[in-house]
Amino acid sequence: MNTHLHVSYLGLVRNVIGLSEEDLEVLAGATVGQLLAQLTARHGLPFKETVFKQSGELRSMTQVCVEDRDIDELDGLQTKIDNSENISIVVGVYPPEGG
Amino acid sequence: MFNPREDVWVHSICDMCFAACGIVAHRKDGVLVKIEGDPDCPASAGKLCAKGQAGLIGLYDPSRVRVPLIRTNPKKGIGVNPCWLEISWEKAMDLLTEKLRKVREDDPRKLVISTFDQIALSYFIRPVWAVAYGTPNSDWVGYYCGNYLHASMYLTNGAFHSDFDLDYCNYAILLGNQQGFMAGLNATVAARKMAEARRRGMKVVVVDPVGTNAAAKADEWVPIRPGTDGAFILAMLNVLLNELNCYDRDFLCYRTNGPYLVGADGSYLKAENSGKPLVWDQTIGAALPFDKEGIRPALEGSFTVNNTACRPAFEALREQDKNYSPEKAAAITTIPAATIRRIAQEFGQAARIGSTIMIDGQPLPYRPVAVNIYRGAGAHKHGTHTALAVQILNMIVGAFYVPGGHRGPNLVGPAWQWKPGQTKEGMITPPSAIGQGARYYEFEEREPEDLGLNELFPISTNRSPMYQINLTEPGKFPLPYKPEMLIVCRRNLMMNNVNPEATAEALKKIPFIVSFSTHLDETAEFADLVLPEAYYLERFDLFPNRPSHTMSPATGYFYWGVRQPVVQPMGQARRWIDVLLEVAGRLGFIGDVYKLFNVKWSLKDPYKLDPNRRYSMDQLYDHWTKSLFGPERGIEWFKSHGYHKLRRSPQENYPGPFIKARFPIYFENMLRAKESVSKVAAKLGHEWDTSDYKPVPEWKPCPAFSDGKAPYDLYVVNFKIPFHSLSITTQNPWLSELAERNPYAYKILINSETAARKGVKDGAEICVESVAGKVTGQAKVTECIHPEVIGIAGVFGSWAEGKPVAKGKGVHFNTLLPLSMDRVDPISSGVDSCIRVKVFPVAQEKGGRYAGTY
């Protein structure tokens, strides 16, 4: 059985894949980590290089949210995805403010 | 909008500086007649400074921009008439939308945004609009103010500012700053608390080349040679650590990385299994992970672990500081060695190491001393080292987040809603609520994509000077695009950057500039489209008191308020945020903006925004306030009540003893940053100076220290006066009058002895010239400045026709500064703001144009 998702791409990731949102299906019980692996296969190297470090960890400027909650506040890449959830993948440049 | 027959007082929030004091504004028959401090606001407590009161007259300035204007003269330059043509908002919006559409379709990174509008930066532009648009270049802000400082604070105290506890402090050293004397964080609260503290006997030592407002009121003013503050602090550290053995052993052992063992290469020794840094346990005589319960870590000595020679980080610090004897520092700083020793001793004694205090039934460590740093001491090449050394000085006596000592604002939130994180080595990291992005332990070895060159300056808050370098010299760094469009608001790039002629060259290279302006200022002169910007008394801004920047624990509260329009906008003025949101709607990415609001404002159900709907600003704010505080605290409640406040508990005021993360006195991450920066620079084909990336701060001479060959024999520095803020207040007639009556504001300060040697008389016109430019002004001969130094206040010396009050008044300091990589702090990217100059009576000048008096 599959889980249906709506994925939004915001910021620099939108620039490189040329897509701002799409509907997808993943296997039931999938995690955010598995979804990102699926998206990497789907969108190729530009997606991978924009979202991940060479080491395979998320870049510090990448933010992944499930239902608008940062996965850092949930279970990170192990966060489980439920049916019909909205996923946001944001790659921005967020330097801390300064003057 | 407003009833013309009314007589009301309206809650709002000042915006004449960054303090964001609460105000009540008296509107009578639609006209603002008086502004007072809001007694209900913790930031003002009913008091308001000269700037805040003078806001009224600025509102009714007849030289404000009232309508959209388009440039008809394609030629751009300083003093070149743009030949403005009035156009309708409808046409202006069509033009703006079309330009932004083209850039976005081509490559959104070609859009650059420059602003110092703090509300816009924090809530709208940087985290949301720019991201949804797709540009990483929304961060062209300041060059000197806190570049050196904020990253050092995030790294050491996990917060944005340097601040200290005036409620209990007994001995404060102000190093190149005037905190408590109408400057810095929550200025009016700090001024009141400073007065109370001095009345109860707190000693204030001001170390500064200029006898500032703070120095005039201090117990002791210690004139110092510019750019040598680091040597002074390191000598104080040496006295305390190596001569007096005065340090807080418990704090260093259990609250810092002082006991972490480091090898010959400077790196931590780590446990094989867990990867945790090791410390030497004195009880069992072996190395154990730092967080093992019940251990007694060694701070001193040298050890061998698994055949590797090592020593505690504290020992490395202490050993290196032996290089800074007071005698050596005296030759560098001009402060006598005996004075350095005495101040170190007084500081150490006043720290009362080992003492406790009871506050609201809570026993807490009591360390009533602080050394506070800001722009003056830090704004030099190698300024990051100076700021880190200052923090170490606070830490070695344990005066860190405890009563009387140093603290950053809001390391923890109300009821610990947010709190700091920690690295796997146990080091403090800022809570995302106040320092998202300050990730100074993770580095990426990839080619930079933004004009700030993020990856070349990974331990920095912003890299604004790099924007200008990349604009001026395209191709110097291989970026995959060239900027096409600049949006600027409330950021006078021409006056506040380095040398205006250099800045003009950068601006001329941008094909289309949009300036949202209250006045046709020096930067608007370069714009292609000028849009009339709302004055702060016409704006609708939620939560100007941001926990990261403008909510000092000194207020005693966490608090949230609203800046609401007091009068209708003059002419056709609009708030630029509203304009850009409308553009997002026209370009079809407003849904993405709402998605990002949901995330960045942490909106919860049922207050999440629907990307398919459209919301007014009232509705957006209503969702935000209700999501945070519940249905009874909507935006209408804030409009009528002003503030929602929560009193701080002792744990929230002094979180030091209650958090797990440790504070670094040794910066092992610098070694990894060095390696990463070297690799990035190599990829870019640049030779790069990485020698400042060291785990223990040093003092190195800034370029001005090593210059000084005749006739450039003096330093010039810049200082702040309490009744002006950046260049934004210079056009205010009441504040301008104050400056005219002030003996220093519009003058050039020169020491009496120096003046006599140069043949300069008080009141004479003199010329100050550096390698970058020259300015003229009236000499103020005074004892209140170091003999080697010339002092110029504020950001005066405007030349724009659109600022008739400010034009031609005072002296423009920034004209004297050049921009080059060798005058940039290698870590923070801040521009060195002192330089050598020659000074001579203006009668000797033969022809030529004086920069700064365009």
Contacts between the chains, C-beta under 8 A, distances in Angstrom:
chain1	res1	chain2	res2	distance
A	8	B	592	7.1
A	8	B	595	5.6
A	10	B	131	6.0
A	10	B	132	6.2
A	10	B	592	5.5
A	10	B	595	6.6
A	10	B	596	6.2
A	11	B	131	4.2
A	11	B	132	7.4
A	11	B	134	6.4
A	12	B	134	6.7
A	12	B	136	6.5
A	12	B	449	7.3
A	14	B	134	6.0
A	14	B	592	8.0
A	15	B	107	7.6
A	15	B	108	6.0
A	15	B	109	7.2
A	15	B	134	4.8
A	20	B	589	7.7
A	20	B	592	6.5
A	49	B	446	8.0
A	53	B	444	6.1
A	54	B	445	7.4
A	54	B	446	8.0
A	59	B	444	6.6
A	60	B	437	7.7
A	60	B	439	4.5
A	60	B	442	5.1
A	60	B	444	7.4
A	61	B	437	7.7
A	63	B	599	7.1
A	65	B	599	5.3
A	68	B	595	7.6
A	68	B	598	4.2
A	68	B	599	5.2
A	68	B	603	7.0
A	68	B	608	6.4
A	70	B	599	7.0
A	72	B	432	7.8
A	88	B	595	5.9
A	88	B	599	6.4
A	90	B	131	6.5
A	90	B	596	7.0
A	90	B	599	7.1
A	92	B	127	7.1
A	92	B	130	7.7
A	92	B	131	4.0
A	92	B	136	7.3
A	93	B	136	3.8
A	93	B	138	7.9
A	93	B	139	7.4
A	93	B	449	7.8
A	93	B	450	5.4
A	93	B	452	8.0
A	93	B	454	6.5
A	94	B	126	7.0
A	94	B	127	6.4
A	94	B	436	5.7
A	94	B	437	4.1
A	95	B	139	5.6
A	95	B	437	5.1
A	95	B	452	7.0
A	95	B	454	7.0
A	95	B	460	7.4
A	95	B	461	6.2
A	95	B	462	5.4
A	95	B	463	7.5
A	96	B	150	7.0
A	96	B	151	7.9
A	96	B	154	6.2
A	96	B	160	7.3
A	96	B	430	7.3
A	96	B	435	5.1
A	96	B	436	6.6
A	96	B	437	4.3
A	96	B	438	4.1
A	96	B	461	5.1
A	97	B	118	7.9
A	97	B	121	6.2
A	97	B	122	6.6
A	97	B	126	7.4
A	97	B	141	7.9
A	97	B	150	7.7
A	97	B	160	7.1
A	97	B	461	6.5
A	97	B	462	7.5
A	97	B	548	6.7
A	97	B	549	6.9
A	98	B	141	7.0
A	98	B	142	7.5
A	98	B	145	8.0
A	98	B	146	5.5
A	98	B	147	6.1
A	98	B	150	4.1
A	98	B	151	7.1
A	98	B	160	7.7
A	98	B	460	7.5
A	98	B	461	2.5
A	98	B	462	4.7
A	99	B	116	7.1
A	99	B	141	5.5
A	99	B	142	3.6
A	99	B	145	3.8
A	99	B	146	4.8
A	99	B	147	7.2
A	99	B	150	7.5
A	99	B	461	7.8
A	99	B	462	7.5
